Amino acid sequence: QVQLVDSGGGLVQPGGSLRLSCAASGRIFSSHTMGWYRQAPGKQRELVANLTSGGRTNYADSVKARFTISRDNAKNTWLLQMNDLKPEDTAVYYCNLRQWSLSTYDYWGQGTQVTVSS
């Protein structure tokens, strides 16, 4: 069983920065993808960025060149550095771990609120 704890959200002015963190405990398989998703009020949850166990990254077009996903292997923690934040980035952000061996397993963090407002 894996547990994810995400943190780092808050209130920031447009153009500001935040760094989200997702700490994982439990067994992480060698084949996995860690992702950050977000859900704004009245909207569906959407993928923001993900990072595969092979090191490949993928970003939503709306955050390319502003957000960076990375991993601190020593701490089993994934980070989402968010720069030049815009009001439309306001949402609850969730980290997700998908891993597979014979079956596929999905785990979610509890979510952290990001509000971009002046």
N, C-alpha and C positions, 0 to 999 in steps of 0.2 A: 504494500500500500504506500502511496506517495501522498504527501501533503505539501501544498503550495501556500505560501504566505506572501501576498503582494503588499507593497507599501510605497510611499513617496509622493502620493498625490497631494493636492492642495489648491490654493487660490493664487493665481499669478496674472500679471498684467499682460496684455498683448505684446508680443516680442520677447517675452521672458522665457525662462528655461526651467525645466523640472527633470528629475531623474527618478524613474520608477525602478523598483527592485522586486524581484521574485525569488524567494528562498525556498529551495526544495529539500525535503527530507524524505528518506526512504530509498528504495532501490531504483536507480535510474538505469534503464537498459542501454546497451550500446547503440541501438537504433531508436532515435527519438527526434522529435521536433519540438522546440519551445517557441511559443508564440505569444504575442500580445494582441488582445482584441479590445474593442471598445463598444459601448452602447450608449447612445444619446437618448434622451426622452423621446418616446414615440417612434424610435427607429430600431431597425434590426441590429443585432450585434454584427460587427464587421472586423475583419482581420486588419490589423495595423502593420505588423511586421512579424516575421518568424525567422528562426535560425535552426538549421538542421544539425544533426550530430556530425555531419561531414563538413560543416562550416559554411554552407550556402545560406545566403540571406535573401529575403523577399520582403518588399515594402509595398504598401498601398500607394498609388500614384499621389494621393493627397498629402503624403508625409515624406515622400522622397526628398533627399537633400536636407531635411530638417530633423528627422529622427534617426537614431542609430541603435540597433540592437546588438548586445554583446553578452559574453558569458565570463564569469569569474569561476574558473574550474575549481580552484582551491576551496571556494566557499559554496560550491554548487548553487550559485546564484546567477540569475539572468537580469540584465539591466536594459532599460529603455531610456536613452538620453533624448530628451525632447527639447529642441531649440526653436526659436522664432515661433512661439506658440500663437495660435490664432483663436478667436472666439469659437470657431467651428470645431476646434479640437476638444471642446468641453464635452465630457462624457465620463462614465464609469469605465475604468480600464481593468481588464482581467488578464492575468497570465494563464496560459494553458500549456500543459505538457501532454503530448501525444507520443506514446511509445508502443512498440510492437515486438513480439517474438512469434509465438504461435497465434496470438490474438492481439487485437489493438486495444489499448487502454487510454482513456482520456481523463485528465485531472484538471481542475480549475482552482484558481485562487478565489478569494472572497470578494475581490474588487476594491479599487481605490478611486476616489472621486478626483477628477481633474477639472477645475473651473478656470477658464480664461476670460477675464473681464476687467475693464477699467473702473 
